[in-house]
């Protein structure tokens, strides 16, 4: 029940993001979710793509440093306290959230949140056992 996340290191300079998105656009790849963390000299772009294998190949061929990471896509109730209930469940089971970002697609009454967990296997077991809806690669890409 993992989702493949692509991480790319970018120079923190004008046009870097445009260049990367041009490569994906030219390859027919759509970005489903996107997060960028930056420092003064570089940034880390984390994303979910419609075609991970094709996108990774296009970026590597263009000289980008690319890394794949397993993350969890969680349907969080889109109500006050919805995210907190999922975070408390993880915390109560000694699972750390290393980073998180959300994305918007047509999901009705749920927000979709990407979690990178300290122990992904345990996180999946805990969330599934408690009835938290998780999405796999195909479900995320079909939104």
PyMOL commands that set and color helices and strands:
alter all, ss='L'
color gray80, all
select helices_A, chain A and resi 16-26+52-61+82-92+120-129+137-141
alter helices_A, ss='H'
color red, helices_A
select strands_A, chain A and resi 3-11+31-38+42-49+66-77+97-103+110-117+134-135
alter strands_A, ss='S'
color yellow, strands_A
deselect
rebuild
show_as cartoon
